[in-house]
């Protein structure tokens, strides 16, 4: 049983880490022995803003949401992680002069591997390929955050709602979205009342239909415009 689990872990790491073959055999063993598999139900907060060293997260299946909570308690989604995505910002204690007050929660049932910050830092210190990979992942995550900031600055809320609905449709591969107005408000950092008012406008315009907890996209091209 343990050998089977080990083979599954190694297959996942070979598939996702482009630097795997460049690692020394001792570092491969270190990763395989210290990586931890975890399963979470939907809606579980797996990292609080106060936690800097949650470790490196490698998503196997499911989806995670990283978000920031403002002073008024409103949440702003920074980025999402799906299968084969990696988050190193959850191990921000290994990053010089970077402190990230963000939380991470599961949006659906999620399976992931976690590598401790100490283990990742230890291996990175001996392998330039791992350091380069880390920087590429960090750069991508910061690009995601900058995109969110650009959306907030350059687009009105109606456009942001439309973008969010399209994004959710792509993620779920369906035009039927199981979303509450409260959930949309949390993602976009606004109030439920404002979301409800704008969705009623979209509904009256024939772009969507909605009932409690369910939004159906009726005219995708109009929503994209």
BAZAVO-37005 format. One record per residue (C-alpha): residue number from 0; residue in one letter; x negated, y negated, z negated. Coordinates in steps of 0.02 Angstrom, whole numbers, plus 50000, padded with zeros to 5 digits. Layout:
nr = NUM, rest = A, u = X, v = Y, w = Z
...
// end
This chain:
nr = 0, rest = X, u = 50000, v = 50000, w = 50000
nr = 1, rest = X, u = 49862, v = 49877, w = 49953
nr = 2, rest = X, u = 49765, v = 49920, w = 50111
nr = 3, rest = X, u = 49923, v = 49887, w = 50214
nr = 4, rest = X, u = 49947, v = 49716, w = 50131
nr = 5, rest = X, u = 49765, v = 49675, w = 50161
nr = 6, rest = X, u = 49782, v = 49717, w = 50346
nr = 7, rest = X, u = 49935, v = 49605, w = 50359
nr = 8, rest = X, u = 49840, v = 49461, w = 50277
nr = 9, rest = X, u = 49691, v = 49484, w = 50392
nr = 10, rest = X, u = 49801, v = 49489, w = 50548
nr = 11, rest = X, u = 49883, v = 49325, w = 50496
nr = 12, rest = X, u = 49715, v = 49240, w = 50462
nr = 13, rest = X, u = 49638, v = 49300, w = 50625
nr = 14, rest = X, u = 49790, v = 49236, w = 50719
nr = 15, rest = X, u = 49794, v = 49063, w = 50640
nr = 16, rest = X, u = 49614, v = 49020, w = 50596
nr = 17, rest = X, u = 49512, v = 48986, w = 50755
nr = 18, rest = X, u = 49353, v = 48991, w = 50651
nr = 19, rest = X, u = 49382, v = 49166, w = 50581
nr = 20, rest = X, u = 49247, v = 49252, w = 50685
nr = 21, rest = X, u = 49121, v = 49118, w = 50635
nr = 22, rest = X, u = 49139, v = 49158, w = 50450
nr = 23, rest = X, u = 49012, v = 49263, w = 50359
nr = 24, rest = X, u = 49079, v = 49432, w = 50303
nr = 25, rest = X, u = 49067, v = 49375, w = 50122
nr = 26, rest = X, u = 49179, v = 49225, w = 50156
nr = 27, rest = X, u = 49305, v = 49333, w = 50249
nr = 28, rest = X, u = 49312, v = 49446, w = 50097
nr = 29, rest = X, u = 49330, v = 49296, w = 49983
nr = 30, rest = X, u = 49481, v = 49233, w = 50080
nr = 31, rest = X, u = 49562, v = 49404, w = 50093
nr = 32, rest = X, u = 49542, v = 49435, w = 49906
nr = 33, rest = X, u = 49600, v = 49265, w = 49845
nr = 34, rest = X, u = 49742, v = 49222, w = 49964
nr = 35, rest = X, u = 49912, v = 49237, w = 49880
nr = 36, rest = X, u = 50076, v = 49281, w = 49965
nr = 37, rest = X, u = 50232, v = 49190, w = 49902
nr = 38, rest = X, u = 50417, v = 49196, w = 49946
nr = 39, rest = X, u = 50537, v = 49053, w = 49912
nr = 40, rest = X, u = 50724, v = 49030, w = 49931
nr = 41, rest = X, u = 50792, v = 48876, w = 50020
nr = 42, rest = X, u = 50792, v = 48713, w = 49922
nr = 43, rest = X, u = 50645, v = 48751, w = 49808
nr = 44, rest = X, u = 50519, v = 48614, w = 49767
nr = 45, rest = X, u = 50349, v = 48698, w = 49777
nr = 46, rest = X, u = 50244, v = 48541, w = 49750
nr = 47, rest = X, u = 50283, v = 48392, w = 49641
nr = 48, rest = X, u = 50210, v = 48218, w = 49678
nr = 49, rest = X, u = 50106, v = 48227, w = 49520
nr = 50, rest = X, u = 50018, v = 48387, w = 49579
nr = 51, rest = X, u = 49862, v = 48349, w = 49680
nr = 52, rest = X, u = 49793, v = 48526, w = 49692
nr = 53, rest = X, u = 49929, v = 48642, w = 49748
nr = 54, rest = X, u = 49808, v = 48728, w = 49865
nr = 55, rest = X, u = 49810, v = 48752, w = 50053
nr = 56, rest = X, u = 49978, v = 48814, w = 50119
nr = 57, rest = X, u = 49995, v = 48927, w = 50271
nr = 58, rest = X, u = 50175, v = 48953, w = 50328
nr = 59, rest = X, u = 50216, v = 49129, w = 50390
nr = 60, rest = X, u = 50402, v = 49104, w = 50416
nr = 61, rest = X, u = 50533, v = 48976, w = 50368
nr = 62, rest = X, u = 50511, v = 48788, w = 50354
nr = 63, rest = X, u = 50441, v = 48662, w = 50229
nr = 64, rest = X, u = 50476, v = 48476, w = 50213
nr = 65, rest = X, u = 50349, v = 48352, w = 50145
nr = 66, rest = X, u = 50427, v = 48193, w = 50079
nr = 67, rest = X, u = 50395, v = 48035, w = 49979
nr = 68, rest = X, u = 50516, v = 47965, w = 49850
nr = 69, rest = X, u = 50526, v = 47775, w = 49837
nr = 70, rest = X, u = 50553, v = 47672, w = 49681
nr = 71, rest = X, u = 50741, v = 47674, w = 49705
nr = 72, rest = X, u = 50743, v = 47863, w = 49716
nr = 73, rest = X, u = 50767, v = 47872, w = 49905
nr = 74, rest = X, u = 50673, v = 48006, w = 49998
nr = 75, rest = X, u = 50577, v = 47983, w = 50161
nr = 76, rest = X, u = 50528, v = 48139, w = 50258
nr = 77, rest = X, u = 50345, v = 48131, w = 50310
nr = 78, rest = X, u = 50329, v = 48292, w = 50411
nr = 79, rest = X, u = 50387, v = 48471, w = 50423
nr = 80, rest = X, u = 50292, v = 48634, w = 50428
nr = 81, rest = X, u = 50354, v = 48786, w = 50523
nr = 82, rest = X, u = 50281, v = 48959, w = 50557
nr = 83, rest = X, u = 50092, v = 48956, w = 50588
nr = 84, rest = X, u = 50077, v = 48778, w = 50522
nr = 85, rest = X, u = 49948, v = 48736, w = 50391
nr = 86, rest = X, u = 49948, v = 48599, w = 50259
nr = 87, rest = X, u = 49784, v = 48545, w = 50181
nr = 88, rest = X, u = 49853, v = 48384, w = 50108
nr = 89, rest = X, u = 49927, v = 48491, w = 49968
nr = 90, rest = X, u = 49748, v = 48514, w = 49913
nr = 91, rest = X, u = 49711, v = 48328, w = 49911
nr = 92, rest = X, u = 49594, v = 48345, w = 49762
nr = 93, rest = X, u = 49467, v = 48411, w = 49888
nr = 94, rest = X, u = 49484, v = 48252, w = 49994
nr = 95, rest = X, u = 49375, v = 48105, w = 49943
nr = 96, rest = X, u = 49468, v = 47943, w = 49901
nr = 97, rest = X, u = 49638, v = 48014, w = 49952
nr = 98, rest = X, u = 49784, v = 48028, w = 49831
nr = 99, rest = X, u = 49953, v = 48080, w = 49900
nr = 100, rest = X, u = 50108, v = 48061, w = 49794
nr = 101, rest = X, u = 50216, v = 48176, w = 49899
nr = 102, rest = X, u = 50327, v = 48324, w = 49863
nr = 103, rest = X, u = 50355, v = 48481, w = 49967
nr = 104, rest = X, u = 50513, v = 48585, w = 49970
nr = 105, rest = X, u = 50580, v = 48732, w = 50067
nr = 106, rest = X, u = 50720, v = 48691, w = 50190
nr = 107, rest = X, u = 50758, v = 48874, w = 50225
nr = 108, rest = X, u = 50697, v = 49038, w = 50151
nr = 109, rest = X, u = 50509, v = 49031, w = 50171
nr = 110, rest = X, u = 50363, v = 49151, w = 50165
nr = 111, rest = X, u = 50188, v = 49079, w = 50149
nr = 112, rest = X, u = 50009, v = 49110, w = 50098
nr = 113, rest = X, u = 49922, v = 48998, w = 49973
nr = 114, rest = X, u = 49735, v = 48974, w = 49961
nr = 115, rest = X, u = 49670, v = 48887, w = 49805
nr = 116, rest = X, u = 49587, v = 48718, w = 49827
nr = 117, rest = X, u = 49427, v = 48783, w = 49747
nr = 118, rest = X, u = 49415, v = 48929, w = 49868
nr = 119, rest = X, u = 49447, v = 48820, w = 50020
nr = 120, rest = X, u = 49320, v = 48690, w = 49964
nr = 121, rest = X, u = 49192, v = 48826, w = 49928
nr = 122, rest = X, u = 49208, v = 48902, w = 50103
nr = 123, rest = X, u = 49214, v = 48731, w = 50189
nr = 124, rest = X, u = 49051, v = 48681, w = 50105
nr = 125, rest = X, u = 48961, v = 48824, w = 50192
nr = 126, rest = X, u = 49048, v = 48820, w = 50361
nr = 127, rest = X, u = 49049, v = 48672, w = 50479
nr = 128, rest = X, u = 49185, v = 48755, w = 50584
nr = 129, rest = X, u = 49302, v = 48760, w = 50434
nr = 130, rest = X, u = 49266, v = 48577, w = 50396
nr = 131, rest = X, u = 49305, v = 48528, w = 50576
nr = 132, rest = X, u = 49465, v = 48628, w = 50571
nr = 133, rest = X, u = 49516, v = 48544, w = 50408
nr = 134, rest = X, u = 49487, v = 48372, w = 50482
nr = 135, rest = X, u = 49590, v = 48414, w = 50637
nr = 136, rest = X, u = 49736, v = 48473, w = 50529
nr = 137, rest = X, u = 49725, v = 48320, w = 50415
nr = 138, rest = X, u = 49719, v = 48204, w = 50567
nr = 139, rest = X, u = 49876, v = 48285, w = 50637
nr = 140, rest = X, u = 49970, v = 48267, w = 50472
nr = 141, rest = X, u = 49922, v = 48083, w = 50458
nr = 142, rest = X, u = 49978, v = 48058, w = 50638
nr = 143, rest = X, u = 50147, v = 48132, w = 50589
nr = 144, rest = X, u = 50159, v = 48010, w = 50443
nr = 145, rest = X, u = 50112, v = 47863, w = 50555
nr = 146, rest = X, u = 50247, v = 47916, w = 50678
nr = 147, rest = X, u = 50375, v = 47911, w = 50538
nr = 148, rest = X, u = 50318, v = 47736, w = 50488
nr = 149, rest = X, u = 50329, v = 47679, w = 50669
nr = 150, rest = X, u = 50506, v = 47748, w = 50680
nr = 151, rest = X, u = 50555, v = 47652, w = 50524
nr = 152, rest = X, u = 50481, v = 47490, w = 50588
nr = 153, rest = X, u = 50525, v = 47494, w = 50773
nr = 154, rest = X, u = 50694, v = 47583, w = 50774
nr = 155, rest = X, u = 50859, v = 47538, w = 50696
nr = 156, rest = X, u = 50945, v = 47664, w = 50584
nr = 157, rest = X, u = 51066, v = 47720, w = 50719
nr = 158, rest = X, u = 50921, v = 47770, w = 50831
nr = 159, rest = X, u = 50835, v = 47859, w = 50687
nr = 160, rest = X, u = 50992, v = 47960, w = 50650
nr = 161, rest = X, u = 51004, v = 48010, w = 50833
nr = 162, rest = X, u = 50821, v = 48064, w = 50833
nr = 163, rest = X, u = 50846, v = 48162, w = 50673
nr = 164, rest = X, u = 50997, v = 48255, w = 50741
nr = 165, rest = X, u = 50905, v = 48301, w = 50901
nr = 166, rest = X, u = 50754, v = 48359, w = 50799
nr = 167, rest = X, u = 50864, v = 48468, w = 50689
nr = 168, rest = X, u = 50948, v = 48541, w = 50842
nr = 169, rest = X, u = 50779, v = 48589, w = 50915
nr = 170, rest = X, u = 50719, v = 48664, w = 50750
nr = 171, rest = X, u = 50876, v = 48770, w = 50730
nr = 172, rest = X, u = 50897, v = 48804, w = 50917
nr = 173, rest = X, u = 51081, v = 48757, w = 50902
nr = 174, rest = X, u = 51197, v = 48610, w = 50929
nr = 175, rest = X, u = 51289, v = 48658, w = 50770
nr = 176, rest = X, u = 51198, v = 48583, w = 50621
nr = 177, rest = X, u = 51237, v = 48630, w = 50442
nr = 178, rest = X, u = 51197, v = 48461, w = 50365
nr = 179, rest = X, u = 51281, v = 48352, w = 50236
nr = 180, rest = X, u = 51279, v = 48163, w = 50248
nr = 181, rest = X, u = 51181, v = 48164, w = 50085
nr = 182, rest = X, u = 51045, v = 48274, w = 50162
nr = 183, rest = X, u = 51027, v = 48158, w = 50312
nr = 184, rest = X, u = 51017, v = 48008, w = 50195
nr = 185, rest = X, u = 50878, v = 48093, w = 50095
nr = 186, rest = X, u = 50779, v = 48128, w = 50252
nr = 187, rest = X, u = 50793, v = 47951, w = 50318
nr = 188, rest = X, u = 50777, v = 47857, w = 50154
nr = 189, rest = X, u = 50946, v = 47771, w = 50155
nr = 190, rest = X, u = 51116, v = 47788, w = 50073
nr = 191, rest = X, u = 51250, v = 47918, w = 50109
nr = 192, rest = X, u = 51379, v = 47780, w = 50139
nr = 193, rest = X, u = 51276, v = 47705, w = 50281
nr = 194, rest = X, u = 51251, v = 47876, w = 50360
nr = 195, rest = X, u = 51438, v = 47915, w = 50349
nr = 196, rest = X, u = 51482, v = 47750, w = 50432
nr = 197, rest = X, u = 51363, v = 47776, w = 50579
nr = 198, rest = X, u = 51414, v = 47958, w = 50604
nr = 199, rest = X, u = 51595, v = 47904, w = 50614
nr = 200, rest = X, u = 51543, v = 47785, w = 50753
nr = 201, rest = X, u = 51456, v = 47929, w = 50846
nr = 202, rest = X, u = 51610, v = 48037, w = 50820
nr = 203, rest = X, u = 51726, v = 47904, w = 50889
nr = 204, rest = X, u = 51611, v = 47887, w = 51039
nr = 205, rest = X, u = 51623, v = 48074, w = 51076
nr = 206, rest = X, u = 51440, v = 48109, w = 51041
nr = 207, rest = X, u = 51470, v = 48224, w = 50893
nr = 208, rest = X, u = 51609, v = 48309, w = 50798
nr = 209, rest = X, u = 51600, v = 48339, w = 50613
nr = 210, rest = X, u = 51682, v = 48425, w = 50468
nr = 211, rest = X, u = 51623, v = 48449, w = 50290
nr = 212, rest = X, u = 51441, v = 48504, w = 50294
nr = 213, rest = X, u = 51439, v = 48535, w = 50482
nr = 214, rest = X, u = 51393, v = 48419, w = 50627
nr = 215, rest = X, u = 51411, v = 48477, w = 50808
nr = 216, rest = X, u = 51322, v = 48387, w = 50949
nr = 217, rest = X, u = 51445, v = 48368, w = 51093
nr = 218, rest = X, u = 51346, v = 48255, w = 51211
nr = 219, rest = X, u = 51158, v = 48280, w = 51193
nr = 220, rest = X, u = 51112, v = 48165, w = 51338
nr = 221, rest = X, u = 51211, v = 48022, w = 51263
nr = 222, rest = X, u = 51132, v = 48053, w = 51094
nr = 223, rest = X, u = 50959, v = 48048, w = 51171
nr = 224, rest = X, u = 50999, v = 47881, w = 51253
// end
